[in-house]
Amino acid sequence: MFISYFSKVKTDIMKNYLLSLLALMCMGCSPKSVSPTIAKSTAGLKADAKIMKALIIDGENNHGVWPMTTMMMKDYLEQTGLFTVDIERTANTWQGPHHDKVEGITDIKELLVKYPLPNKKTVAVEEPVPDPDYAPDFDNYDVVINNMGWKASTWSTALKNKLHNYLEGGGGMVVIHAASNSWGDWPAYNKMIGLGGWGGRNTESGPYVYYDDKGSLQYDKSEGPCGSHGPQYEYVMDTRAPDHPIMQGLPMAWLHSKDELYDRLRGPAENMRVLATSYSDVEGNGPPWDKKVSGTGRHEPLLFTIDYGKGRVFHNALGHMDYSMECVGFITTLQRGAEWCASGKVTQAVPADFPTKDMVSVRKWKG
Ligand code: ZN
């Protein structure tokens, strides 16, 4: 990691040098003389900021909408002017059935055509099929955005170790929604994500973690299933760590747009800090498709951080569908969370259109 840290610094210095050189070369040029590729890749980057490298990993997710949500998150990160964003996709792509209607799309498989990955040959499969050649170079990035989901194929030991070593040595990872469903039988991954749901997780995975009505954080080791949610609706997010860089300046309560509210997550919860919770109503958050299950009556952690070795993880359990990610609360916490994972600080201001306790705020994504 020592070597890769310096190579990362070296890469950044080189990149800043090249960007400056490019700016000098372009002074006085007519816009036509700028290569469209270069113009596109540097557009929007903040001239005075250290440009960081983000990597989105995807390809296998029970939420079939993932080809679109990956592009949405890429766009949101690029909008900050702080990141360049690459995508590493598994060669065998699986779009699972857990999604809702996407506007203008008849078959969810159209999304892979609508949002393709240039220069990557992929094969759509009906059930997850491991890709033995999948080998993202985590060390080349300041932060990894994890957009995998339930039933993602088991990684090779080498790849598992690569992610572990990357984070242990000071890397960053943002965990999005169903990425907490992946790899329940991988103990190190459960430590990285703090809490998870489904994926074979159970009482052995660790305690339920929640805030009680008195505002006290509880660790409950009692037996029970791991992961549930009710129908989708708008719900209030309550800030629990207003002093954390990701949360500074955000309202103490804000209304999140239509989404699933994950509850009953369990995990090692080591070195974990809860940033925001939402209340799982006993009746309101019970799944209509399973009358035996109710909501928890607990304040469930939906935004939290984990210190993993020298690395930083931001777990964002929001983001079931495209419309959930259009919430300015989701966008802002993704952007700030990624910056914090990559650098340990947040320089972005809270946007003026951030939701209030009573009003959702949505930015329609243009695609
Ligand atoms: Zn979901």
Residues whose N, C-alpha, C, O or C-beta is under 5 A from the ligand:
A	BS01	ZN	E260 H320
